[in-house]
Amino acid sequence: MKALVWNGVNKLGVEQVPDPQILNSGDIILKVRLSSVCGSDLHLLGGYLPAMRAGDVLGHEFMGEVVEVGRGVQNHSVGDRVVVCSFIACGRCWFCQHEMYSLCENSNTNPAITETLYGSALGACFAYSHALGGFAGSHAEYIRVPFADQGAFTIPDGVSDEAALFASDAAPTGWTGADGAGVQPGDVVAVWGAGAVGQMAARAAILMGAERVVNIDRYPERLRMAEKNIGSEAINYTETHVEEELREMTGGRGPDVCIEAVGMESHADNPMFLYDWAKQQTYMQSDRAFPLREAVHACRKGGSLFVLGVYLGTVDKFPMGAAMNKGLQIRGAQQHGQRYIPQILQHIQNGELETSHLMTHPMSLDEGPKGYDMFKNKIDGCVRSVFQLDGHSNGHSH
């Protein structure tokens, strides 16, 4: 079958790879219909995760049609239209039983790498390096989905393929941030980042009853999209002082909840960015963290900060004194999608959540390298390049 593979730092190719096979009784084989790029893929592309191997198939945000089921699968049949959580979880271990699915004990077949890095192994994620299991990704004609009864979800009638696609990763990641941060009715919530995940975190906060929600970014088209499709307010950090603006919005206190949805390759409009960039390029730190520092300073005393952007290892100049003395609660996680995807699909079906607008650049899998270049360099206002397979149309949507 045809697939988009990683062949080295900033080297992608469309190649023929072996078709996936059923390996365990809980597996399904999916014919991929839509597969999106994701901001965290750029860390793989740039070589920041050292556990990639040439020939690895990329892609972890996807939906498609079931074409084969393992003998132990109970919830899915051939022909079902499903969306799949990017993180793979067994559903049975202690962490899955406590709905912390991305921390699954049984899905990652290479636990030693993250045990060494973090003190404990993480769960597996499709196509997110051999540190997270080495599973083949979704930028391909077909994909094997392990633990399908836990991680694949039937798409309701009336929900288009394009809308359901982002219930795979962007939306549940946003929900993980807003729920994990403890958003309460009446809160003021600031979200750093207005990409797909930042927009979804903002929408989740609104649906959880937040009084005011603001997205912070530097791309006017993304901020306009957040205002129009999400209902959040916008701050362009190149045009104003973010902390002052947030204090102004909150009677001098600062936001109740801050969500950092940018991650390890963040940008800033000041000299600190050059410091961070130079240290990252010379391997003196692994991650750039300007928005994270800014969020600590901006958050109100006793407030909540959730780290939703992907960080790999170490950051420099973290304001621990501010975090401790201000009494902040700081949490973070990869997405626990199995907890949130059913309600996200319900929100989409009810017209309370718009997601299909995130697919700004649909294209064929053959255009994969171009799609990643447009996404990485934000060409033509690209929020998400999405690869359409199987002569795709959204025939199920009406």
Stockholm file with secondary structure:
# STOCKHOLM 1.0

chainA/1-398         MKALVWNGVNKLGVEQVPDPQILNSGDIILKVRLSSVCGSDLHLLGGYLPAMRAGDVLGHEFMGEVVEVGRGVQNHSVGDRVVVCSFIACGRCWFCQHEMYSLCENSNTNPAITETLYGSALGACFAYSHALGGFAGSHAEYIRVPFADQGAFTIPDGVSDEAALFASDAAPTGWTGADGAGVQPGDVVAVWGAGAVGQMAARAAILMGAERVVNIDRYPERLRMAEKNIGSEAINYTETHVEEELREMTGGRGPDVCIEAVGMESHADNPMFLYDWAKQQTYMQSDRAFPLREAVHACRKGGSLFVLGVYLGTVDKFPMGAAMNKGLQIRGAQQHGQRYIPQILQHIQNGELETSHLMTHPMSLDEGPKGYDMFKNKIDGCVRSVFQLDGHSNGHSH
#=GR chainA/1-398 SS CEEEEECSTTCEEEEECCCCCCCSTTCEEEEEEEEECCTTHHHHHTTCSTTCCTTEECCCEEEEEEEEECTTCCSCCTTCEEEECSEECCSCSHHHHTTCGGGCSSSCSCHHHHHHHHSSCCCEETTSCGGGTCCCCSSBSEEEESSHHHHEEECCTTCCHHHHHTTTTHHHHHHHHHHHTTCCTTCEEEEECCSHHHHHHHHHHHHTTCSEEEEEESCHHHHHHIIIIICCEEEETTTSCHHHHHHHHTTTSCCSEEEECCCTBCCCSSHHHHHHHHHHHTTSCSCBCHHHHHHHHHSCTTCEEEECSCCCSCCSSCCHHHHHHTTCEEEECSCCHHHHHHHHHHHHHTTSCCCGGGCCEEEEGGGHHHHHHHHHTTGGGCSCEEEECTTCCCTTCC
#=GC SS_cons         CEEEEECSTTCEEEEECCCCCCCSTTCEEEEEEEEECCTTHHHHHTTCSTTCCTTEECCCEEEEEEEEECTTCCSCCTTCEEEECSEECCSCSHHHHTTCGGGCSSSCSCHHHHHHHHSSCCCEETTSCGGGTCCCCSSBSEEEESSHHHHEEECCTTCCHHHHHTTTTHHHHHHHHHHHTTCCTTCEEEEECCSHHHHHHHHHHHHTTCSEEEEEESCHHHHHHIIIIICCEEEETTTSCHHHHHHHHTTTSCCSEEEECCCTBCCCSSHHHHHHHHHHHTTSCSCBCHHHHHHHHHSCTTCEEEECSCCCSCCSSCCHHHHHHTTCEEEECSCCHHHHHHHHHHHHHTTSCCCGGGCCEEEEGGGHHHHHHHHHTTGGGCSCEEEECTTCCCTTCC
//
